[in-house]
């Protein structure tokens, strides 16, 4: 379990805390979405979970390891894999398989074990055919897959994804999201998704809403879908489908359920009305 207790952090030369007195528990094997407008503290929290940033006040622990104790930092970073929005900022090697082997090599693992981990990670993200490719020849989605494989080769207990779809087109976002959800189910791993998209957040078990570095509320996806006005004030756009339902409900004789979250259900409902 990840525990944050009254955690605060202020960047140098900043007047306002990026995180302010934040307390949160993240349970084993859960899918938690963290959502909020730009500048709400989402990315700071992501880096805090991986111990790239340390609390100025309060405490953060990963499975009992306190991040403020220097001897725990390497253990925490092995337990918590962190994926950034821009894959180019994480790719260091000349070949895909070398990139994935980088982390396990730094753990001092046996070469045979490293080979097994690399091959397994490539298979998990369906990138076996690209093992000998230079990463710069890959598409944005393929680069993110390589970054995910690099994290999986470290066999983490937690995956923290900081807006991993922001540089992809809609089809690429959908494919990568499907892959991540499939990996989470297969590996029984704890998933923390940082996003500003309600469409992605409602797939989680719980949704944490941040604003100005503070935890505003923790809700279920069903509760989030009924918070249109409040979410809009917090800089979170409602679902495009929800906007369409609101417009359709203005027509005489149409009364659609506001909790419809997918196009197939909407089409089915409209067909029955017709």
TORKOL-4160 file (C-alpha; in steps of 0.2 Angstrom, whole numbers, padded with zeros to 4 digits, m for minus):
274
<pt num="1" X="0000" Y="0000" Z="0000"/>
<pt num="2" X="0005" Y="0018" Z="m0003"/>
<pt num="3" X="0002" Y="0030" Z="0011"/>
<pt num="4" X="0003" Y="0049" Z="0010"/>
<pt num="5" X="0001" Y="0058" Z="0026"/>
<pt num="6" X="m0001" Y="0077" Z="0026"/>
<pt num="7" X="0012" Y="0078" Z="0012"/>
<pt num="8" X="0017" Y="0096" Z="0006"/>
<pt num="9" X="0030" Y="0101" Z="m0007"/>
<pt num="10" X="0034" Y="0118" Z="m0014"/>
<pt num="11" X="0046" Y="0121" Z="m0029"/>
<pt num="12" X="0061" Y="0133" Z="m0027"/>
<pt num="13" X="0056" Y="0151" Z="m0031"/>
<pt num="14" X="0037" Y="0146" Z="m0031"/>
<pt num="15" X="0025" Y="0156" Z="m0019"/>
<pt num="16" X="0012" Y="0142" Z="m0019"/>
<pt num="17" X="0014" Y="0124" Z="m0013"/>
<pt num="18" X="0013" Y="0112" Z="m0028"/>
<pt num="19" X="0006" Y="0100" Z="m0015"/>
<pt num="20" X="m0002" Y="0106" Z="0001"/>
<pt num="21" X="m0006" Y="0094" Z="0016"/>
<pt num="22" X="m0011" Y="0080" Z="0005"/>
<pt num="23" X="m0016" Y="0063" Z="0013"/>
<pt num="24" X="m0021" Y="0048" Z="0003"/>
<pt num="25" X="m0020" Y="0029" Z="0003"/>
<pt num="26" X="m0018" Y="0019" Z="m0013"/>
<pt num="27" X="m0023" Y="0001" Z="m0011"/>
<pt num="28" X="m0014" Y="m0015" Z="m0018"/>
<pt num="29" X="m0021" Y="m0020" Z="m0035"/>
<pt num="30" X="m0032" Y="m0005" Z="m0037"/>
<pt num="31" X="m0034" Y="0006" Z="m0052"/>
<pt num="32" X="m0034" Y="0024" Z="m0046"/>
<pt num="33" X="m0036" Y="0039" Z="m0057"/>
<pt num="34" X="m0029" Y="0056" Z="m0052"/>
<pt num="35" X="m0038" Y="0071" Z="m0062"/>
<pt num="36" X="m0037" Y="0089" Z="m0061"/>
<pt num="37" X="m0033" Y="0105" Z="m0072"/>
<pt num="38" X="m0015" Y="0109" Z="m0077"/>
<pt num="39" X="m0006" Y="0115" Z="m0062"/>
<pt num="40" X="m0016" Y="0106" Z="m0050"/>
<pt num="41" X="m0002" Y="0096" Z="m0043"/>
<pt num="42" X="m0004" Y="0079" Z="m0053"/>
<pt num="43" X="0013" Y="0078" Z="m0060"/>
<pt num="44" X="0021" Y="0083" Z="m0044"/>
<pt num="45" X="0011" Y="0069" Z="m0035"/>
<pt num="46" X="0017" Y="0057" Z="m0048"/>
<pt num="47" X="0035" Y="0061" Z="m0045"/>
<pt num="48" X="0032" Y="0060" Z="m0026"/>
<pt num="49" X="0026" Y="0042" Z="m0028"/>
<pt num="50" X="0042" Y="0037" Z="m0036"/>
<pt num="51" X="0053" Y="0047" Z="m0024"/>
<pt num="52" X="0060" Y="0058" Z="m0038"/>
<pt num="53" X="0053" Y="0072" Z="m0026"/>
<pt num="54" X="0053" Y="0070" Z="m0007"/>
<pt num="55" X="0040" Y="0078" Z="0005"/>
<pt num="56" X="0045" Y="0094" Z="0013"/>
<pt num="57" X="0032" Y="0091" Z="0026"/>
<pt num="58" X="0023" Y="0075" Z="0030"/>
<pt num="59" X="0027" Y="0057" Z="0025"/>
<pt num="60" X="0025" Y="0045" Z="0011"/>
<pt num="61" X="0028" Y="0027" Z="0012"/>
<pt num="62" X="0028" Y="0012" Z="0000"/>
<pt num="63" X="0024" Y="m0004" Z="0008"/>
<pt num="64" X="0031" Y="0003" Z="0024"/>
<pt num="65" X="0047" Y="0011" Z="0016"/>
<pt num="66" X="0048" Y="0029" Z="0021"/>
<pt num="67" X="0054" Y="0040" Z="0006"/>
<pt num="68" X="0062" Y="0052" Z="0017"/>
<pt num="69" X="0075" Y="0039" Z="0023"/>
<pt num="70" X="0089" Y="0038" Z="0010"/>
<pt num="71" X="0092" Y="0020" Z="0011"/>
<pt num="72" X="0074" Y="0017" Z="0005"/>
<pt num="73" X="0075" Y="0026" Z="m0011"/>
<pt num="74" X="0081" Y="0013" Z="m0023"/>
<pt num="75" X="0069" Y="0000" Z="m0015"/>
<pt num="76" X="0054" Y="0012" Z="m0018"/>
<pt num="77" X="0060" Y="0016" Z="m0036"/>
<pt num="78" X="0061" Y="m0003" Z="m0040"/>
<pt num="79" X="0043" Y="m0005" Z="m0033"/>
<pt num="80" X="0035" Y="0010" Z="m0042"/>
<pt num="81" X="0038" Y="0012" Z="m0061"/>
<pt num="82" X="0035" Y="0030" Z="m0067"/>
<pt num="83" X="0030" Y="0033" Z="m0085"/>
<pt num="84" X="0031" Y="0051" Z="m0092"/>
<pt num="85" X="0020" Y="0059" Z="m0106"/>
<pt num="86" X="0035" Y="0061" Z="m0118"/>
<pt num="87" X="0043" Y="0045" Z="m0121"/>
<pt num="88" X="0058" Y="0053" Z="m0129"/>
<pt num="89" X="0063" Y="0060" Z="m0112"/>
<pt num="90" X="0065" Y="0042" Z="m0106"/>
<pt num="91" X="0073" Y="0033" Z="m0120"/>
<pt num="92" X="0092" Y="0032" Z="m0118"/>
<pt num="93" X="0099" Y="0017" Z="m0128"/>
<pt num="94" X="0102" Y="0014" Z="m0147"/>
<pt num="95" X="0091" Y="m0002" Z="m0148"/>
<pt num="96" X="0075" Y="m0007" Z="m0141"/>
<pt num="97" X="0081" Y="m0022" Z="m0132"/>
<pt num="98" X="0095" Y="m0012" Z="m0124"/>
<pt num="99" X="0083" Y="0000" Z="m0118"/>
<pt num="100" X="0073" Y="m0013" Z="m0109"/>
<pt num="101" X="0089" Y="m0021" Z="m0102"/>
<pt num="102" X="0095" Y="m0005" Z="m0095"/>
<pt num="103" X="0086" Y="m0006" Z="m0078"/>
<pt num="104" X="0089" Y="m0025" Z="m0075"/>
<pt num="105" X="0107" Y="m0023" Z="m0079"/>
<pt num="106" X="0109" Y="m0009" Z="m0066"/>
<pt num="107" X="0101" Y="m0021" Z="m0053"/>
<pt num="108" X="0116" Y="m0032" Z="m0056"/>
<pt num="109" X="0105" Y="m0047" Z="m0062"/>
<pt num="110" X="0112" Y="m0062" Z="m0071"/>
<pt num="111" X="0113" Y="m0060" Z="m0090"/>
<pt num="112" X="0101" Y="m0075" Z="m0092"/>
<pt num="113" X="0088" Y="m0067" Z="m0081"/>
<pt num="114" X="0090" Y="m0051" Z="m0090"/>
<pt num="115" X="0087" Y="m0059" Z="m0107"/>
<pt num="116" X="0071" Y="m0068" Z="m0100"/>
<pt num="117" X="0065" Y="m0051" Z="m0093"/>
<pt num="118" X="0068" Y="m0042" Z="m0109"/>
<pt num="119" X="0059" Y="m0055" Z="m0120"/>
<pt num="120" X="0045" Y="m0056" Z="m0108"/>
<pt num="121" X="0042" Y="m0038" Z="m0107"/>
<pt num="122" X="0043" Y="m0036" Z="m0126"/>
<pt num="123" X="0030" Y="m0050" Z="m0128"/>
<pt num="124" X="0019" Y="m0042" Z="m0115"/>
<pt num="125" X="0018" Y="m0026" Z="m0126"/>
<pt num="126" X="0018" Y="m0035" Z="m0142"/>
<pt num="127" X="0035" Y="m0027" Z="m0148"/>
<pt num="128" X="0045" Y="m0043" Z="m0151"/>
<pt num="129" X="0048" Y="m0039" Z="m0169"/>
<pt num="130" X="0056" Y="m0022" Z="m0164"/>
<pt num="131" X="0069" Y="m0028" Z="m0152"/>
<pt num="132" X="0083" Y="m0023" Z="m0164"/>
<pt num="133" X="0076" Y="m0007" Z="m0170"/>
<pt num="134" X="0083" Y="0010" Z="m0164"/>
<pt num="135" X="0069" Y="0019" Z="m0154"/>
<pt num="136" X="0070" Y="0035" Z="m0164"/>
<pt num="137" X="0062" Y="0025" Z="m0179"/>
<pt num="138" X="0047" Y="0020" Z="m0169"/>
<pt num="139" X="0030" Y="0029" Z="m0169"/>
<pt num="140" X="0025" Y="0039" Z="m0153"/>
<pt num="141" X="0014" Y="0024" Z="m0147"/>
<pt num="142" X="0027" Y="0012" Z="m0150"/>
<pt num="143" X="0040" Y="0022" Z="m0140"/>
<pt num="144" X="0027" Y="0022" Z="m0126"/>
<pt num="145" X="0026" Y="0004" Z="m0127"/>
<pt num="146" X="0045" Y="0002" Z="m0126"/>
<pt num="147" X="0045" Y="0013" Z="m0110"/>
<pt num="148" X="0031" Y="0003" Z="m0103"/>
<pt num="149" X="0041" Y="m0013" Z="m0107"/>
<pt num="150" X="0056" Y="m0005" Z="m0098"/>
<pt num="151" X="0046" Y="m0003" Z="m0083"/>
<pt num="152" X="0039" Y="m0020" Z="m0083"/>
<pt num="153" X="0056" Y="m0028" Z="m0085"/>
<pt num="154" X="0060" Y="m0021" Z="m0067"/>
<pt num="155" X="0045" Y="m0030" Z="m0061"/>
<pt num="156" X="0037" Y="m0016" Z="m0051"/>
<pt num="157" X="0022" Y="m0018" Z="m0039"/>
<pt num="158" X="0015" Y="m0001" Z="m0044"/>
<pt num="159" X="0014" Y="0008" Z="m0061"/>
<pt num="160" X="0012" Y="0027" Z="m0061"/>
<pt num="161" X="0007" Y="0034" Z="m0078"/>
<pt num="162" X="0009" Y="0053" Z="m0080"/>
<pt num="163" X="m0003" Y="0058" Z="m0094"/>
<pt num="164" X="0004" Y="0044" Z="m0105"/>
<pt num="165" X="m0008" Y="0047" Z="m0120"/>
<pt num="166" X="m0006" Y="0066" Z="m0121"/>
<pt num="167" X="0006" Y="0065" Z="m0136"/>
<pt num="168" X="m0004" Y="0052" Z="m0146"/>
<pt num="169" X="m0019" Y="0054" Z="m0158"/>
<pt num="170" X="m0036" Y="0047" Z="m0153"/>
<pt num="171" X="m0033" Y="0029" Z="m0161"/>
<pt num="172" X="m0016" Y="0028" Z="m0153"/>
<pt num="173" X="m0023" Y="0034" Z="m0136"/>
<pt num="174" X="m0037" Y="0020" Z="m0137"/>
<pt num="175" X="m0024" Y="0006" Z="m0141"/>
<pt num="176" X="m0012" Y="0011" Z="m0128"/>
<pt num="177" X="m0026" Y="0012" Z="m0115"/>
<pt num="178" X="m0032" Y="m0005" Z="m0119"/>
<pt num="179" X="m0015" Y="m0012" Z="m0118"/>
<pt num="180" X="m0012" Y="m0004" Z="m0101"/>
<pt num="181" X="m0028" Y="m0011" Z="m0094"/>
<pt num="182" X="m0025" Y="m0028" Z="m0101"/>
<pt num="183" X="m0007" Y="m0028" Z="m0093"/>
<pt num="184" X="m0015" Y="m0022" Z="m0076"/>
<pt num="185" X="m0027" Y="m0037" Z="m0077"/>
<pt num="186" X="m0014" Y="m0050" Z="m0082"/>
<pt num="187" X="0000" Y="m0044" Z="m0070"/>
<pt num="188" X="m0012" Y="m0040" Z="m0055"/>
<pt num="189" X="m0002" Y="m0023" Z="m0053"/>
<pt num="190" X="m0008" Y="m0007" Z="m0045"/>
<pt num="191" X="m0011" Y="0006" Z="m0058"/>
<pt num="192" X="m0011" Y="0025" Z="m0055"/>
<pt num="193" X="m0016" Y="0035" Z="m0070"/>
<pt num="194" X="m0013" Y="0054" Z="m0070"/>
<pt num="195" X="m0024" Y="0062" Z="m0083"/>
<pt num="196" X="m0035" Y="0077" Z="m0087"/>
<pt num="197" X="m0047" Y="0067" Z="m0096"/>
<pt num="198" X="m0063" Y="0061" Z="m0088"/>
<pt num="199" X="m0066" Y="0048" Z="m0101"/>
<pt num="200" X="m0050" Y="0039" Z="m0095"/>
<pt num="201" X="m0053" Y="0042" Z="m0077"/>
<pt num="202" X="m0070" Y="0034" Z="m0076"/>
<pt num="203" X="m0062" Y="0017" Z="m0080"/>
<pt num="204" X="m0054" Y="0017" Z="m0063"/>
<pt num="205" X="m0060" Y="0010" Z="m0047"/>
<pt num="206" X="m0058" Y="0027" Z="m0038"/>
<pt num="207" X="m0055" Y="0045" Z="m0044"/>
<pt num="208" X="m0045" Y="0058" Z="m0034"/>
<pt num="209" X="m0048" Y="0076" Z="m0039"/>
<pt num="210" X="m0034" Y="0088" Z="m0036"/>
<pt num="211" X="m0035" Y="0107" Z="m0037"/>
<pt num="212" X="m0021" Y="0120" Z="m0032"/>
<pt num="213" X="m0011" Y="0106" Z="m0024"/>
<pt num="214" X="m0025" Y="0100" Z="m0013"/>
<pt num="215" X="m0035" Y="0084" Z="m0013"/>
<pt num="216" X="m0053" Y="0090" Z="m0016"/>
<pt num="217" X="m0063" Y="0074" Z="m0016"/>
<pt num="218" X="m0061" Y="0055" Z="m0019"/>
<pt num="219" X="m0076" Y="0049" Z="m0029"/>
<pt num="220" X="m0082" Y="0033" Z="m0039"/>
<pt num="221" X="m0084" Y="0034" Z="m0058"/>
<pt num="222" X="m0103" Y="0034" Z="m0056"/>
<pt num="223" X="m0102" Y="0049" Z="m0044"/>
<pt num="224" X="m0090" Y="0059" Z="m0055"/>
<pt num="225" X="m0103" Y="0057" Z="m0070"/>
<pt num="226" X="m0115" Y="0067" Z="m0059"/>
<pt num="227" X="m0103" Y="0081" Z="m0055"/>
<pt num="228" X="m0104" Y="0091" Z="m0071"/>
<pt num="229" X="m0105" Y="0108" Z="m0064"/>
<pt num="230" X="m0092" Y="0105" Z="m0050"/>
<pt num="231" X="m0080" Y="0097" Z="m0062"/>
<pt num="232" X="m0082" Y="0111" Z="m0074"/>
<pt num="233" X="m0077" Y="0123" Z="m0061"/>
<pt num="234" X="m0062" Y="0113" Z="m0057"/>
<pt num="235" X="m0056" Y="0114" Z="m0075"/>
<pt num="236" X="m0062" Y="0096" Z="m0080"/>
<pt num="237" X="m0072" Y="0095" Z="m0096"/>
<pt num="238" X="m0087" Y="0083" Z="m0095"/>
<pt num="239" X="m0088" Y="0068" Z="m0107"/>
<pt num="240" X="m0092" Y="0073" Z="m0125"/>
<pt num="241" X="m0105" Y="0060" Z="m0124"/>
<pt num="242" X="m0113" Y="0068" Z="m0109"/>
<pt num="243" X="m0113" Y="0085" Z="m0119"/>
<pt num="244" X="m0122" Y="0076" Z="m0133"/>
<pt num="245" X="m0135" Y="0068" Z="m0121"/>
<pt num="246" X="m0139" Y="0085" Z="m0113"/>
<pt num="247" X="m0142" Y="0092" Z="m0131"/>
<pt num="248" X="m0153" Y="0078" Z="m0136"/>
<pt num="249" X="m0163" Y="0079" Z="m0120"/>
<pt num="250" X="m0169" Y="0096" Z="m0125"/>
<pt num="251" X="m0179" Y="0089" Z="m0139"/>
<pt num="252" X="m0198" Y="0084" Z="m0135"/>
<pt num="253" X="m0201" Y="0066" Z="m0131"/>
<pt num="254" X="m0182" Y="0062" Z="m0128"/>
<pt num="255" X="m0177" Y="0058" Z="m0110"/>
<pt num="256" X="m0160" Y="0050" Z="m0109"/>
<pt num="257" X="m0151" Y="0043" Z="m0094"/>
<pt num="258" X="m0136" Y="0055" Z="m0089"/>
<pt num="259" X="m0126" Y="0039" Z="m0083"/>
<pt num="260" X="m0124" Y="0032" Z="m0101"/>
<pt num="261" X="m0105" Y="0032" Z="m0104"/>
<pt num="262" X="m0103" Y="0023" Z="m0121"/>
<pt num="263" X="m0109" Y="0026" Z="m0138"/>
<pt num="264" X="m0116" Y="0008" Z="m0140"/>
<pt num="265" X="m0128" Y="0011" Z="m0126"/>
<pt num="266" X="m0133" Y="0028" Z="m0132"/>
<pt num="267" X="m0137" Y="0021" Z="m0150"/>
<pt num="268" X="m0146" Y="0006" Z="m0142"/>
<pt num="269" X="m0157" Y="0018" Z="m0131"/>
<pt num="270" X="m0161" Y="0030" Z="m0146"/>
<pt num="271" X="m0166" Y="0015" Z="m0157"/>
<pt num="272" X="m0178" Y="0009" Z="m0144"/>
<pt num="273" X="m0185" Y="0027" Z="m0143"/>
<pt num="274" X="m0187" Y="0027" Z="m0161"/>
